């Protein structure tokens, strides 16, 4: 039987805290550790940084590689959450490419949860290293 547990820590973490949680999860028999929201950009709440898929080095100074190796070293698989189809108006991506979100020219852009939807059908939008 597979066992899963979701623990929500709302943007307040660092590598040590995540590793301690993973160790406790391993003791409970969990097989997979998924890092949820807050690992990227300057995402300290849910109003910014969607689209800025770069590791926040203030939370994870050794990057994701270090954390993944530690988690895997416990015998746990590692998963990573991200939402590639969404962008925050308060993000580097949106500021550089506001035309990449779905919108009707000349009208206000529709937001939900401080997010806009990227227009993923645009040629090359999903393969823009460094945008």
N, C-alpha and C positions, 0 to 999 in steps of 0.2 A: 504494500500500500504506500502510495506517495503522500508525503506530508508537506503542507505549505502553511506559512504563517505570514501575515502582512503586518509589519510594524511601521507606523507612520511617525517620522521624527521632524517633519516640517522644516527643512532647510538648515537645521541646527546640528551639524555634524562635522567631524573631521575623520581622518583615516583611523586613528586609535579607537574612537567611539564606534565606528562601523565594524572594525575588526572584533571588538569586544562583543558586539551584538551577534556577529557571525559565529563566534566561539560558543556562545550560549545556544544559538540555533542548532549548531552541530550536536551539542549535548542532548537536545530535544529530538534528534533524529532527522532534522531537515536536510535536504539534498541540494537546494538551490538558494542562493542569496542574490536578490535583485536590488540594485541600487536605483532608487526612484529619483524623483525630482530634486533639483538643487545642486547637482554636481558640476554644472556648466555656467559659463558667463559670469554674471554678478547676480545670480538668482538667489536672493535671500528672502523673497516672498513671491507670490504668484503674479506679479505685475510686470516683470521684466525678463529679458534675456532669452526667451524662446527664439530659436534660430541661431543663437550664438553657441554652437556646439563645440566649445573649447573648454577644457577642464579648468575649473576655478582653483587655481594653485593656492589660494588662501585657505581652502578647505582640504585640498589634496595636494600638498606641496611636492609629493613624489609622483604625482600623476596617477592615472588609472592603472597603469601596469603594475605598480607596487601593490596596490590594493588587490588587484585580481590575483597576483601570485600568492599573496597571503591567504586569501579566501580559498583558492584552489589547493593550497598547502594543507588546509584543514580537511580536504576531501569533499569540499562543496563546489558545485558548479557556480558560475558567476553570470548574472544577467544585468543588462543595462537598459534603463528606460530612457526613451526620448520620443519626441513627437515631431517628426520631420515635416509634417504638413502644416504646422502652425508657426506663427511668428508674433512676437510682442512688439507693439509700437515703440516700446522702450528697449530696443536692441540695436546692436551695431548693424545687423543684417538689414533690418527695416530702414534704418537711417540711410544706409547706402543704396538700398534698392526698394523704395516704397512702391514702385510699379510692379513688384513681384507678387503682391497680394491680390486676391480677388476683389475687384471693385468695379463700379460703374463710373466712368470718367465724369468729373464735375459734380459728383454726389458724395455725401459723407460715407466713410467706410464703416461697415457694420462690424462691431466688436462684440464678443461674448467672452466673459471671464478675462478681460484685458488681453484678448488674443484676436488675431486676424488669421485668415486661411491663406496659405501660399498657393499660388496658381501653378500647381505642379505640371500642368500640361505645357507650360512655356519651355521652349527648347533649351536644354542645358541647365535648367534651374537646379536640378537635383545633383548635378555633378560639377559644381563650381567650387573647387578647392580654394579656400581663402576668399571667396566671392570677389 
